[in-house]
Amino acid sequence: MTPSDVTRGKTPLLARTRSEPRAASGRSTDRAFLAMLAHNGYSHVRQLGGKWVGLLRFNFTVGLVVGLDGGGYDRRYCFEFAEDAIQSLDAWDGHDHPGGPWIKCKGAGIDLLNPSLS
């Protein structure tokens, strides 16, 4: 079974992006990094604003995860629905906060409620 074969609900959480993610430099270490992310459940992985981003299913939310590297990530935006996370990621340029109905932004020293929802 490949990551693209796994689905949850209506939206495949591990579906491939419009084009298969490619490492910026094409080095084998980048390919290994992308393979590790896919193996650990990340989908829709790409580079935005100079950082690796992707989606990951958590217990009760779908996280738009920012700043992925071999040691973890910088922050994540929690969405209730996968469809909203995918749409926000597709529309986002990687700067500031993504649009859409994210509930909370979490990370080291970050615990921010979405100001547009208050």
C-alpha positions, -999 to +999 in steps of 0.1 A: +000+000+000+013+034-009+006+066+010-018+077-017-039+046-011-048+056+025-080+077+029-100+091+057-135+103+051-141+121+018-106+136+014-075+115+011-052+127+038-022+111+022-031+120-013-003+132-036-003+169-044-010+181-079+025+172-089+045+147-069+067+165-043+102+170-054+132+181-034+145+215-043+181+203-049+172+168-061+198+153-037+193+119-023+191+133+012+161+154+001+145+123-014+151+105+018+137+134+038+105+134+017+102+096+020+105+098+058+078+124+059+055+103+038+063+072+059+052+092+090+019+103+076+026+137+060+009+146+028+008+176+004+044+183+013+060+212-005+083+242+000+066+276+007+084+307+018+117+288+020+103+262+045+090+227+041+052+225+049+027+196+048-004+182+063-006+157+091-036+140+108-037+145+146-062+129+169-089+155+165-076+179+139-056+181+107-024+201+111-009+224+084+026+219+096+053+246+089+091+244+091+095+207+088+130+193+092+147+161+105+140+172+141+104+182+139+086+214+130+083+250+139+045+254+142+012+240+131-022+253+123-050+231+135-080+226+112-112+207+120-116+194+085-090+181+060-108+199+031-102+232+048-066+225+055-060+215+019-077+246+005-057+268+029-024+252+020-032+255-017-040+292-014-012+301+010+021+317-001+040+307+031+041+342+046+022+354+076-007+331+086-026+310+062-062+319+054-091+297+062-108+285+094-078+272+113-086+270+150-053+274+167-016+279+159+007+259+181+044+255+184+074+262+207+062+293+226+032+297+203-005+292+214-026+315+192-063+314+185-073+324+150-082+361+154-107+359+125-128+334+145-133+357+175 
